[in-house]
């Protein structure tokens, strides 16, 4: 009896259900109002309906609390944004009432902020968009074991790993079957199964074939399966085809609201009572009860299946490609901003205090931006949808830029300094030492030279203009892992260094490459001098590398010096644009910076065609690096129910074959097409990547026309040749390209860090890369968060060290809720990773303890 009293109502109900005879079916009716945010209605209207529906169903739960459990009111929100709005607009007593109903199993809330189309979304954006339920989880001791991605017909490979790592155990997907090129949605091979990831994680997935027994989105397999409960219960109970596909006696029928703005009724309660008979028990469901019942009775017999289904509605974010790019840039910049903020907060624990509200909204916005109605074909006008997307991006960018600037300046005050000459630091947010250029803003272009204060040696330097402002560019060697070096500016020319590369007409050359550039900004020849003058460019259908089309333009030398050499190409054919191609001293990175400077309405692609036979293409999808082939061919794409034309390209794509290859780093765009791939044909034989610069990929009725009026588009890439493909090397290359070294003035007004160089964090295994370092969401007094990603296809043991050591730590979910004690050995974290796993810890550095003690004594 004591055990039963300790069980929650839902768990007790499931226990009783699973003890009954399997002869009686259990049909779970889960009511919701599908949220088509900024599609059905505007923000204000949706906020009002969230509040109205939440209050209505809380009252209904109170009114039915004495009914038998199957007939008590339950409600399922499809985004944690409902909870956010309720907390912001109701009293603490009212909000606690909602929390109590979540705990009792009557109100269900998923981890995702809204219904999202997450194909193309960077992994960290997925995680940050789920931070809010993580905060509620810790503050109120409530769990959120469900995450969903509804209506859109496709699903990325790595999303389930990000969900599972954030605490989700279950998911369901119902599709629209509209505005789609995905074939055979009514013919899926499996309907309830474990959705797996490359890291061996999994979530239990309900994704039924779209049966279309009602010939609309109220059919089984849609996102509003329960729209007509009497019809659909009869269907699942009697239809021979459904029963042959789905032989289980535990059946979930989820969703009611379809595209309605508001749903307030008791239809599911009445239907559950009336439809229950000797052969079936119909239950008003919180979704979780279905999954628990199903898993307890059938989970052991299920297969784990993992594959990418490509992209569909998420592609329409490319119809505002510059706005979407700014979200991606802000997320990447946040890597450095968070790391800088960590070092500052360890010395000044109040640093983040005034930023919490803006931070929380920005994190939530990473979830809101990828809301699934990028189709923009509903009652809300396209202009209104576009302005909403701009607002969400603006709030993200503003927070990140402010944090970055403030933390950068504050760190400069904390670095000890001596002498009278100007000094600046160069900070590296990545978890390995690196050599790269760094740009320090200056007012005058005086004759100076720069010295590394840690070695006393002069470093190569030159002046460059960035956004029409002068900067002193240096080559910073061996900048420590998550740390900095200090450099001093001294008067006079100092020792001269040869130029980083030579230019002869349209040919730019260094120790690594000889590159020919056309007057349109395309690279027509790429000779690798370290590999026997091997040619890496091959024209495919008349296109070469960084090829937007056209032939005319004007090529000039933008800058030439000891650190870097840059060619500038201005072309108006077929669209006005400027291309910058840069070679860097002692580096085999080729940087490409494209700026399209006119509005466009057509679909544009940057073509990258390589001289590689039998290409093997890998790319970072959403929380997973995957192989662009079908499963039967050794790849990671589903051979059915998938779309193959536009794939995700997050940090990189790599084309390899015959023991050599090219890594293509991508900083700003989201999607790419392989060769002549179509919706249904996957061209993995052509060594060509076509990167989507922007456009309405599925025609003028889906997405935002004319790029929302924008006329400036920054799209940056980088190339590096290599031997056989290595995932770790490809990811490191792209991270270095996309995370430039940070510079800041050293003032030393509040000294706490070494005046020459410093490293805060190191990781023992080179395949284990730091993905995020940040103050804990619950405050720096709770420690710092470290997130790492194992790039190896094998399990890894690693040691993570913080200066001057770690006192204690916790293994956490990706949304920072504790799971277990971390293993701290001699002041270092000792941990293990499965192949390709992302892992998060919360650690207490000794520095933090010393700072808090000092402040307490004061």
Secondary structure in CASP SS format (residue, H / E / C, confidence):
PFRMAT SS
TARGET T0000
AUTHOR 0000-0000-0000
METHOD secondary structure of the structure
MODEL  1
X C 1.00
X H 1.00
X H 1.00
X H 1.00
X H 1.00
X H 1.00
X C 1.00
X C 1.00
X H 1.00
X H 1.00
X H 1.00
X H 1.00
X H 1.00
X H 1.00
X H 1.00
X H 1.00
X H 1.00
X H 1.00
X H 1.00
X C 1.00
X C 1.00
X C 1.00
X C 1.00
X C 1.00
X E 1.00
X E 1.00
X E 1.00
X E 1.00
X E 1.00
X E 1.00
X C 1.00
X C 1.00
X C 1.00
X C 1.00
X C 1.00
X C 1.00
X E 1.00
X C 1.00
X C 1.00
X C 1.00
X E 1.00
X C 1.00
X H 1.00
X H 1.00
X H 1.00
X H 1.00
X H 1.00
X H 1.00
X H 1.00
X H 1.00
X H 1.00
X H 1.00
X H 1.00
X H 1.00
X H 1.00
X H 1.00
X H 1.00
X H 1.00
X H 1.00
X H 1.00
X H 1.00
X H 1.00
X H 1.00
X C 1.00
X C 1.00
X C 1.00
X C 1.00
X C 1.00
X H 1.00
X H 1.00
X H 1.00
X C 1.00
X C 1.00
X C 1.00
X E 1.00
X E 1.00
X C 1.00
X C 1.00
X C 1.00
X C 1.00
X H 1.00
X H 1.00
X H 1.00
X H 1.00
X H 1.00
X H 1.00
X H 1.00
X H 1.00
X H 1.00
X C 1.00
X C 1.00
X H 1.00
X H 1.00
X H 1.00
X H 1.00
X H 1.00
X H 1.00
X H 1.00
X H 1.00
X H 1.00
X H 1.00
X H 1.00
X H 1.00
X H 1.00
X C 1.00
X C 1.00
X E 1.00
X E 1.00
X C 1.00
X C 1.00
X C 1.00
X C 1.00
X C 1.00
X C 1.00
X C 1.00
X E 1.00
X C 1.00
X C 1.00
X C 1.00
X C 1.00
X C 1.00
X C 1.00
X H 1.00
X H 1.00
X H 1.00
X H 1.00
X H 1.00
X H 1.00
X C 1.00
X C 1.00
X H 1.00
X H 1.00
X H 1.00
X H 1.00
X H 1.00
X H 1.00
X H 1.00
X H 1.00
X H 1.00
X H 1.00
X C 1.00
X C 1.00
X C 1.00
X C 1.00
X C 1.00
X E 1.00
X C 1.00
X C 1.00
X C 1.00
X C 1.00
X E 1.00
X C 1.00
X C 1.00
X C 1.00
X C 1.00
X C 1.00
X C 1.00
X C 1.00
X H 1.00
X H 1.00
X H 1.00
X H 1.00
X H 1.00
X H 1.00
X H 1.00
X C 1.00
X C 1.00
X C 1.00
X C 1.00
X E 1.00
X E 1.00
X E 1.00
X C 1.00
X C 1.00
X E 1.00
X C 1.00
X C 1.00
X C 1.00
X C 1.00
X C 1.00
X C 1.00
X C 1.00
X C 1.00
X C 1.00
X C 1.00
X C 1.00
X C 1.00
X C 1.00
X C 1.00
X C 1.00
X C 1.00
X E 1.00
X E 1.00
X E 1.00
X E 1.00
X E 1.00
X C 1.00
X C 1.00
X C 1.00
X C 1.00
X C 1.00
X E 1.00
X E 1.00
X E 1.00
X E 1.00
X E 1.00
X C 1.00
X C 1.00
X C 1.00
X C 1.00
X C 1.00
X C 1.00
X C 1.00
X C 1.00
X C 1.00
X C 1.00
X C 1.00
X C 1.00
X C 1.00
X C 1.00
X C 1.00
X E 1.00
X C 1.00
X C 1.00
X C 1.00
X C 1.00
X C 1.00
X C 1.00
X H 1.00
X H 1.00
X H 1.00
X H 1.00
X H 1.00
X H 1.00
X H 1.00
X H 1.00
X H 1.00
X H 1.00
X C 1.00
X H 1.00
X H 1.00
X H 1.00
X H 1.00
X H 1.00
X H 1.00
X C 1.00
X C 1.00
X C 1.00
X C 1.00
X E 1.00
X E 1.00
X E 1.00
X E 1.00
X E 1.00
X C 1.00
X C 1.00
X C 1.00
X C 1.00
X C 1.00
X C 1.00
X C 1.00
X C 1.00
X C 1.00
X C 1.00
X C 1.00
X C 1.00
X H 1.00
X H 1.00
X H 1.00
X H 1.00
X H 1.00
X H 1.00
X H 1.00
X H 1.00
X H 1.00
X C 1.00
X E 1.00
X C 1.00
X C 1.00
X E 1.00
X E 1.00
X E 1.00
X E 1.00
X E 1.00
X C 1.00
X C 1.00
X C 1.00
X H 1.00
X H 1.00
X H 1.00
X H 1.00
X H 1.00
X H 1.00
X H 1.00
X H 1.00
X H 1.00
X H 1.00
X H 1.00
X H 1.00
X H 1.00
X H 1.00
X C 1.00
X C 1.00
X E 1.00
X E 1.00
X C 1.00
X C 1.00
X E 1.00
X C 1.00
X C 1.00
X C 1.00
X C 1.00
X H 1.00
X H 1.00
X H 1.00
X H 1.00
X H 1.00
X H 1.00
X H 1.00
X H 1.00
X H 1.00
X H 1.00
X H 1.00
X H 1.00
X H 1.00
X H 1.00
X H 1.00
X H 1.00
X H 1.00
X H 1.00
X H 1.00
X H 1.00
X H 1.00
X H 1.00
X H 1.00
X H 1.00
X H 1.00
X H 1.00
X H 1.00
X H 1.00
X H 1.00
X H 1.00
X H 1.00
X H 1.00
X H 1.00
X H 1.00
X H 1.00
X C 1.00
X C 1.00
X C 1.00
X C 1.00
X C 1.00
X H 1.00
X H 1.00
X H 1.00
X H 1.00
X H 1.00
X H 1.00
X H 1.00
X H 1.00
X H 1.00
X H 1.00
X H 1.00
X H 1.00
X H 1.00
X H 1.00
X H 1.00
X H 1.00
X C 1.00
X C 1.00
X E 1.00
X C 1.00
X C 1.00
X C 1.00
X C 1.00
X C 1.00
X C 1.00
X C 1.00
X C 1.00
X C 1.00
X C 1.00
X H 1.00
X H 1.00
X H 1.00
X H 1.00
X H 1.00
X H 1.00
X H 1.00
X H 1.00
X H 1.00
X H 1.00
X H 1.00
X H 1.00
X H 1.00
X H 1.00
X H 1.00
X H 1.00
X H 1.00
X H 1.00
X H 1.00
X H 1.00
X H 1.00
X H 1.00
X H 1.00
X H 1.00
X H 1.00
X H 1.00
X H 1.00
X H 1.00
X H 1.00
X H 1.00
X H 1.00
X H 1.00
X H 1.00
X E 1.00
X C 1.00
X C 1.00
X C 1.00
X C 1.00
X C 1.00
X C 1.00
X C 1.00
X E 1.00
X E 1.00
X E 1.00
X E 1.00
X E 1.00
X E 1.00
X C 1.00
X C 1.00
X C 1.00
X C 1.00
X C 1.00
X E 1.00
X E 1.00
X E 1.00
X E 1.00
X E 1.00
X E 1.00
X E 1.00
X E 1.00
X C 1.00
X C 1.00
X C 1.00
X C 1.00
X C 1.00
X C 1.00
X E 1.00
X E 1.00
X E 1.00
X E 1.00
X E 1.00
X C 1.00
X C 1.00
X C 1.00
X C 1.00
X E 1.00
X E 1.00
X E 1.00
X C 1.00
X E 1.00
X E 1.00
X E 1.00
X E 1.00
X E 1.00
X E 1.00
X C 1.00
X C 1.00
X E 1.00
X E 1.00
X E 1.00
X E 1.00
X E 1.00
X E 1.00
X E 1.00
X E 1.00
X E 1.00
X E 1.00
X E 1.00
X C 1.00
X C 1.00
X C 1.00
X E 1.00
X E 1.00
X E 1.00
X E 1.00
X E 1.00
X E 1.00
X E 1.00
X E 1.00
X E 1.00
X C 1.00
X C 1.00
X C 1.00
X C 1.00
X C 1.00
X C 1.00
X C 1.00
X C 1.00
X C 1.00
X C 1.00
X E 1.00
X E 1.00
X E 1.00
X C 1.00
X C 1.00
X E 1.00
X E 1.00
X E 1.00
X C 1.00
X C 1.00
X C 1.00
X E 1.00
X E 1.00
X E 1.00
X E 1.00
X E 1.00
X C 1.00
X C 1.00
X C 1.00
X C 1.00
X C 1.00
X E 1.00
X E 1.00
X E 1.00
X E 1.00
X E 1.00
X E 1.00
X H 1.00
X H 1.00
X H 1.00
X C 1.00
X C 1.00
X E 1.00
X E 1.00
X C 1.00
X E 1.00
X C 1.00
X C 1.00
X E 1.00
X C 1.00
X C 1.00
X E 1.00
X C 1.00
X E 1.00
X E 1.00
X E 1.00
X C 1.00
X C 1.00
X C 1.00
X C 1.00
X C 1.00
X C 1.00
X E 1.00
X E 1.00
X E 1.00
X E 1.00
X E 1.00
X E 1.00
X E 1.00
X C 1.00
X C 1.00
X C 1.00
X E 1.00
X E 1.00
X E 1.00
X E 1.00
X E 1.00
X E 1.00
X E 1.00
X E 1.00
X C 1.00
X C 1.00
X C 1.00
X C 1.00
X C 1.00
X E 1.00
X E 1.00
X E 1.00
X E 1.00
X E 1.00
X E 1.00
X E 1.00
X E 1.00
X C 1.00
X C 1.00
X C 1.00
X C 1.00
X C 1.00
X E 1.00
X E 1.00
X E 1.00
X E 1.00
X E 1.00
X E 1.00
X E 1.00
X C 1.00
X C 1.00
X C 1.00
X C 1.00
X C 1.00
X C 1.00
X C 1.00
X E 1.00
X E 1.00
X E 1.00
X E 1.00
X E 1.00
X E 1.00
X E 1.00
X C 1.00
X C 1.00
X C 1.00
X C 1.00
X C 1.00
X E 1.00
X E 1.00
X E 1.00
X E 1.00
X E 1.00
X C 1.00
X C 1.00
X C 1.00
X C 1.00
X E 1.00
X E 1.00
X E 1.00
X C 1.00
X C 1.00
X E 1.00
X H 1.00
X H 1.00
X H 1.00
X C 1.00
X C 1.00
X C 1.00
X E 1.00
X C 1.00
X C 1.00
X C 1.00
X C 1.00
X C 1.00
X C 1.00
X C 1.00
X C 1.00
X C 1.00
X E 1.00
X E 1.00
X C 1.00
X C 1.00
X C 1.00
X E 1.00
X E 1.00
X E 1.00
X E 1.00
X E 1.00
X E 1.00
X C 1.00
X C 1.00
X E 1.00
X E 1.00
X E 1.00
X E 1.00
X E 1.00
X E 1.00
X E 1.00
X C 1.00
X C 1.00
X C 1.00
X C 1.00
X E 1.00
X E 1.00
X E 1.00
X E 1.00
X C 1.00
X C 1.00
X C 1.00
X C 1.00
X C 1.00
X C 1.00
X C 1.00
X C 1.00
X C 1.00
X C 1.00
X C 1.00
X C 1.00
X C 1.00
X E 1.00
X E 1.00
X E 1.00
X E 1.00
X E 1.00
X E 1.00
X E 1.00
X C 1.00
X C 1.00
X C 1.00
X C 1.00
X C 1.00
X C 1.00
X C 1.00
X C 1.00
X C 1.00
X C 1.00
X H 1.00
X H 1.00
X H 1.00
X H 1.00
X H 1.00
X C 1.00
X C 1.00
X C 1.00
X E 1.00
X E 1.00
X E 1.00
X E 1.00
X E 1.00
X E 1.00
X E 1.00
X E 1.00
X E 1.00
X E 1.00
X C 1.00
X C 1.00
X C 1.00
X C 1.00
X H 1.00
X H 1.00
X H 1.00
X H 1.00
X H 1.00
X H 1.00
X H 1.00
X H 1.00
X H 1.00
X H 1.00
X H 1.00
X H 1.00
X C 1.00
X C 1.00
X C 1.00
X E 1.00
X E 1.00
X E 1.00
X E 1.00
X C 1.00
X C 1.00
X C 1.00
X C 1.00
X C 1.00
X C 1.00
X C 1.00
X E 1.00
X C 1.00
X C 1.00
X C 1.00
X E 1.00
X E 1.00
X E 1.00
X C 1.00
X E 1.00
X E 1.00
X E 1.00
X C 1.00
X C 1.00
X C 1.00
X C 1.00
X E 1.00
X E 1.00
X E 1.00
X E 1.00
X E 1.00
X E 1.00
X E 1.00
X E 1.00
X C 1.00
X C 1.00
X C 1.00
X C 1.00
X H 1.00
X H 1.00
X H 1.00
X C 1.00
X E 1.00
X E 1.00
X E 1.00
X E 1.00
X E 1.00
X E 1.00
X E 1.00
X C 1.00
X C 1.00
X C 1.00
X C 1.00
X C 1.00
X E 1.00
X E 1.00
X E 1.00
X E 1.00
X E 1.00
X E 1.00
X E 1.00
X C 1.00
X C 1.00
X C 1.00
X E 1.00
X E 1.00
X E 1.00
X E 1.00
X E 1.00
X E 1.00
X E 1.00
X C 1.00
X C 1.00
X C 1.00
X C 1.00
X C 1.00
X E 1.00
X E 1.00
X E 1.00
X E 1.00
X C 1.00
X E 1.00
X E 1.00
X E 1.00
X C 1.00
X C 1.00
X E 1.00
X E 1.00
X E 1.00
X E 1.00
X E 1.00
X E 1.00
X C 1.00
X C 1.00
X C 1.00
X C 1.00
X E 1.00
X E 1.00
X E 1.00
X E 1.00
X E 1.00
X E 1.00
X E 1.00
X E 1.00
X H 1.00
X H 1.00
X H 1.00
X H 1.00
X H 1.00
X H 1.00
X H 1.00
X H 1.00
X H 1.00
X H 1.00
X H 1.00
X H 1.00
X C 1.00
END
